[in-house]
């Protein structure tokens, strides 16, 4: 009888250790102790879930800038470090959203008719959100 009780006690202890290791992840071992613990996610899994679930456009997805700068010097228009004609500049501006803020900077050499041509073209294209800035 003592042998049966001793064997039964050893089996119960072995079963208890097995369940602790297998189901609870005791000491870093077991089925739930790795990367896929219930209720926990790694940083990469969390980021991936948020990326997939997010439907709002991020700043990287926006194609139009919030503001652009145009420089008038003499009879020339400078936009994105390029000298453009009024027609080419109008084509570039037409690609922008209507709510884009346009900063027009000019110096002492800027011709008045060049400035007037630019503001007239902006008005014609429907851009009212522009500001003249003297250098």
Residue, then its C-alpha position, 0 to 999 in steps of 0.5 A: x500500500x505504501x508503494x502505491x501511495x508513493x507511486x501515486x504521489x510521484x505521478x501527481x507531482x510529475x503531472x503538476x510539474x508538466x502542467x505548470x511547464x506546459x500551460x503556464x510557461x514556468x521558468x521561460x519554458x512551455x507553450x505560452x512562454x514564447x513570442x505568442x503569449x496570450x494577451x501580449x504582443x511584441x512591438x513589431x506585431x503591435x506596429x503591424x496591427x496598427x499599420x493594417x488597421x489605420x485607414x487615415x492618410x499619414x504625412x508620408x502619403x500626403x502629396x501636396x505640401x502645406x506651403x510653397x515658396x516662389x521667388x521673383x527676381x527681376x523678370x524671373x520666377x524661381x520655384x523649386x530652385x528652377x527658373x521657370x516661365x509664367x506658363x511653366x510656373x502655372x502648370x506646376x502650381x496647378x498640381x498643388x491643392x487649392x488650400x496650399x499657402x503660396x509665399x511670394x518673396x521678391x527683392x528690389x530688382x523684381x519688376x512690378x509687371x512680373x509680380x502683377x502677372x504672377x498674382x493675376x495668374x494665381x487669381x485666374x487659377x483660383x489660388x487666393x491663399x498667397x502672401x507677398x514677402x519682401x526680402 
